[in-house]
Amino acid sequence: MSKTYLITGASEGIGLEVARLAVASGGAVLMVARDAVRLQAAADTLTGPIRPRIAAVDLADAAALESFIAGLDAKGELPDVLVNNAGHGASGAFVAADWAKLDAMLRLNMNALARLSHWAARGMKARGSGSIVNLSAAVATRPTPYFAAYAASKAFVTNLSIALHSELKAHGVAVSAIHPPAVRTGFGAADKADLKSTLVHKLFPTVGPVTVARAVLLAAERGRRSVVVGPVAGIVMGTAPILPRGFDLAFMTLLFKGNRAAG
């Protein structure tokens, strides 16, 4: 039997590439994103034995998320693999940021991910099988000035995922945290994470969304607790515990401040 997948943030970038690979492998995929038109257009580009389904949901809206979960429960739908990919980015000085934008990012990156993980983990534990794959980031391992709230939200993702893996592995359920460096998607654009002016984008190689998507599906297949994607992410995560904190903060400030004022 083909595996079933629920993939959030599936209208573009990493999420779309995960869906593409899953559909091509014969998986039955439910693609979730906020914009129904873009989501349908993305789904129409995928080819495989089973046509993907879509669900337009604003996951940062708690009521909409609960309604979505209730609908899945009513139909008895529980995926073999949940991929929590949906996320926002917000860079620049924390105090200068628009709170509404930060609040939406934190609700999506943490609350929605935790709620979907809680829902799926309960059902998977009762069933005795399943995989949850959560998209984190290499910066999850260190405080990151001028990317502070985003990096902190990814630290939450990593720590939650690794702890849940420990709790659930004896019940046949794997929870994985994926740690890519900067990815070649629209994430860094001015209307999103706004990283184009930063040194981190200018100095360090990026990885493609297909590379990350392959890591996601491999983690789901093998039940890996934590996955580091590429050498840049490996260096970022490997050096975090050993660098003096003052030096580390100065270095991360240099990488992420860009041309912006301190705010």
C-alpha positions in Angstrom: 0.0 0.0 0.0 1.2 3.5 -0.7 2.0 5.8 2.1 -0.1 8.8 3.0 1.4 12.2 3.6 0.2 15.5 5.1 2.5 18.3 4.1 2.2 21.9 5.3 3.6 24.9 3.4 3.2 22.8 0.3 2.5 25.5 -2.3 6.1 26.4 -2.9 9.7 25.8 -1.9 10.6 22.8 0.3 7.1 21.7 0.9 6.2 21.6 -2.8 9.3 19.5 -3.5 8.5 17.1 -0.7 5.0 16.7 -2.2 6.5 16.2 -5.7 8.8 13.4 -4.5 6.1 11.8 -2.4 3.5 11.9 -5.3 6.1 10.5 -7.7 6.8 7.6 -5.4 3.1 6.7 -5.4 2.2 8.4 -2.1 -1.3 9.8 -1.4 -0.6 13.4 -0.5 -2.6 16.1 1.2 -1.0 19.5 0.5 -1.8 22.2 3.0 -1.2 26.0 2.6 -3.0 29.3 3.1 -3.6 30.4 -0.5 -6.0 28.1 -2.3 -5.2 29.4 -5.8 -1.4 29.0 -5.4 -1.9 25.7 -3.7 -4.0 24.3 -6.6 -1.6 25.6 -9.2 1.2 23.9 -7.3 -0.7 20.6 -7.1 -1.4 20.7 -10.8 2.3 20.5 -11.5 2.7 17.2 -9.7 2.5 13.8 -11.5 2.1 10.4 -10.1 -0.2 7.4 -9.7 -2.4 9.2 -7.1 -3.5 12.8 -7.6 -2.6 15.0 -4.6 -5.4 16.6 -2.6 -5.3 20.1 -1.2 -6.6 22.0 1.8 -6.4 25.7 2.1 -5.9 26.5 5.8 -4.4 29.5 7.6 -2.4 27.4 10.2 -1.5 30.5 12.2 -5.3 30.9 12.9 -6.0 28.7 15.9 -9.7 28.3 15.1 -9.0 27.4 11.5 -6.4 24.9 12.6 -8.8 23.2 15.0 -11.5 23.1 12.4 -9.0 21.5 10.0 -8.0 18.8 12.5 -11.7 18.2 13.4 -12.4 17.6 9.7 -9.6 15.1 9.5 -10.8 13.3 12.6 -14.3 13.1 11.2 -13.0 11.3 8.1 -10.7 9.1 10.1 -7.7 10.5 8.3 -4.3 10.1 9.9 -1.2 10.2 7.7 1.7 7.8 7.7 4.0 10.8 7.5 3.3 14.4 8.8 5.7 17.0 7.4 5.5 20.3 9.3 7.2 22.6 6.8 5.0 25.7 7.0 6.9 28.6 8.5 7.6 32.4 8.3 10.7 34.4 8.8 11.3 37.8 10.2 14.7 39.5 10.4 16.0 42.8 11.6 16.1 44.3 15.0 13.5 42.7 17.3 12.3 46.0 18.8 11.8 47.5 15.3 9.7 44.7 14.0 6.0 44.9 13.5 4.5 42.8 16.4 1.6 41.5 14.2 4.2 40.0 11.8 6.2 38.5 14.7 3.1 37.1 16.4 1.9 35.4 13.1 5.4 34.0 12.6 5.6 32.6 16.2 2.1 31.1 16.0 2.9 29.4 12.7 6.4 28.3 13.5 5.7 27.0 17.0 2.0 26.8 17.9 0.7 25.3 14.7 3.6 22.8 14.5 3.2 21.7 18.1 -0.6 21.3 17.6 -0.3 19.2 14.5 2.5 17.2 16.1 0.4 16.6 19.2 -2.6 15.5 17.1 -0.6 13.2 14.8 1.6 11.7 17.6 -1.5 10.7 19.6 -3.0 8.9 16.7 0.3 7.4 15.5 1.1 6.1 19.0 -2.3 4.4 19.2 -1.7 2.9 15.8 1.8 1.9 16.6 3.5 3.5 13.5 4.2 6.8 11.9 6.7 9.6 11.2 6.6 13.3 12.0 9.2 15.4 10.3 9.6 19.0 11.5 11.6 21.6 9.5 14.0 23.4 11.8 17.1 25.3 10.8 20.8 25.4 11.4 20.4 28.6 13.4 18.3 26.7 15.9 21.5 26.0 17.9 22.5 29.5 18.7 21.1 33.0 19.6 21.0 35.0 16.5 20.8 38.8 16.7 18.7 40.4 14.0 17.1 37.0 13.4 16.3 36.5 17.0 12.7 35.5 17.1 13.0 33.2 14.1 16.1 31.4 15.4 14.4 31.0 18.8 11.3 29.5 17.2 13.5 27.0 15.4 15.2 26.1 18.7 11.7 25.3 20.0 11.2 23.1 17.0 14.4 21.2 17.4 14.1 20.6 21.1 10.5 19.6 20.9 11.2 17.2 18.0 14.2 15.5 19.7 12.3 15.1 23.0 9.2 13.7 21.3 11.4 11.2 19.4 12.7 9.9 22.7 9.2 9.6 24.1 7.6 7.9 21.1 10.3 5.7 19.5 9.3 2.7 21.7 5.8 3.1 20.3 6.8 2.8 16.7 6.7 6.6 16.0 9.7 8.6 14.8 10.0 12.4 15.1 12.7 14.1 13.1 14.1 17.6 13.1 15.6 18.8 9.8 18.4 21.4 9.9 19.2 23.1 6.5 21.3 26.2 6.0 19.9 29.0 3.8 17.8 27.4 1.1 17.3 28.7 -2.5 13.6 29.5 -2.2 11.6 32.7 -1.9 12.1 32.6 1.9 14.8 35.3 2.0 12.9 37.8 -0.2 12.2 41.3 1.1 8.5 40.5 1.8 9.4 37.4 3.8 12.5 36.8 5.9 14.3 39.7 4.2 17.8 38.3 4.2 19.1 39.5 0.8 21.2 42.3 2.3 22.9 40.1 4.9 26.3 38.7 4.8 25.0 35.2 5.5 23.4 35.2 2.1 26.4 36.7 0.4 29.2 34.6 2.0 27.7 31.1 2.5 26.6 28.6 -0.1 22.9 27.8 -0.1 21.2 24.4 -0.8 18.3 23.7 -3.2 14.8 22.8 -1.9 15.1 19.4 -3.6 18.1 18.5 -1.5 16.2 19.4 1.7 13.1 17.5 0.4 15.1 14.4 -0.1 16.5 14.7 3.4 12.9 15.0 4.7 11.7 11.8 3.1 14.9 9.9 4.1 14.4 11.0 7.7 10.8 9.7 7.6 11.9 6.4 6.0 14.7 5.8 8.5 13.2 7.4 11.6 16.2 9.7 12.1 16.0 12.0 15.2 18.0 14.9 13.7 19.3 15.6 10.2 21.9 18.2 9.3 21.7 19.2 5.6 25.0 20.0 4.0 28.4 21.1 5.2 27.5 24.7 6.0 24.7 23.6 8.4 27.2 21.1 9.9 29.7 23.8 10.6 27.0 26.2 12.1 25.7 23.5 14.4 29.0 21.9 15.2 30.7 25.1 16.3 27.8 26.4 18.4 28.7 24.5 21.6 32.4 25.4 21.5 32.6 29.1 20.5 32.8 31.7 23.3 29.4 33.3 23.6 30.6 36.8 23.1 32.5 36.0 20.0 29.6 34.0 18.7 27.1 36.8 19.2 29.4 39.3 17.5 29.9 36.9 14.6 26.2 36.2 14.2 25.4 39.9 14.4 27.8 40.6 11.6 26.2 37.9 9.5 22.6 38.8 10.0 22.5 42.6 10.6 23.1 43.5 7.0 22.6 47.1 6.1 19.9 47.6 8.7 20.1 50.0 11.6 20.0 48.6 15.1 16.4 49.8 15.6 
